[in-house]
């Protein structure tokens, strides 16, 4: 009984860890999208200023 429960505990721990990784990836993607959006808006804004 010992080794089996230890293996399932390890699997559960790994599952939790991979869920955390997915959340981290989602946060990274959101951050990248925000930075990209800000960069695009900044580019539009500066081109408008330079055009005037």
C-alpha positions in Angstrom: 0.0 0.0 0.0 2.9 2.4 0.8 4.5 2.8 -2.7 1.1 3.2 -4.4 -0.1 6.0 -2.3 3.3 7.7 -2.5 3.1 7.5 -6.3 -0.4 8.9 -6.4 0.7 11.7 -4.0 3.5 12.5 -6.4 1.1 12.6 -9.3 -1.3 14.9 -7.5 1.6 17.2 -6.6 2.7 17.2 -10.3 -0.8 18.0 -11.4 -1.0 21.0 -9.0 2.4 22.2 -10.3 1.4 22.0 -13.9 -1.8 23.9 -13.1 0.4 26.6 -11.6 2.5 26.6 -14.8 -0.6 27.1 -16.9 -1.6 30.1 -14.8 1.9 31.5 -15.1 1.7 31.1 -18.9 -1.7 32.8 -19.0 -0.3 35.7 -16.9 2.7 36.0 -19.2 0.5 36.0 -22.3 -1.7 38.7 -20.8 1.3 40.8 -19.9 2.8 40.4 -23.4 -0.6 41.4 -24.9 -0.8 44.5 -22.7 2.8 45.5 -23.6 2.1 45.0 -27.3 -1.1 47.1 -27.1 0.6 49.9 -25.2 3.4 49.8 -27.7 1.0 50.1 -30.7 -0.9 52.9 -29.0 2.3 54.7 -28.2 3.4 54.3 -31.9 0.2 55.7 -33.2 0.3 58.6 -30.7 3.9 59.6 -31.6 3.2 59.3 -35.3 0.2 61.7 -34.9 2.4 64.1 -32.9 5.2 63.9 -35.6 2.6 64.4 -38.3 1.5 67.7 -36.7 
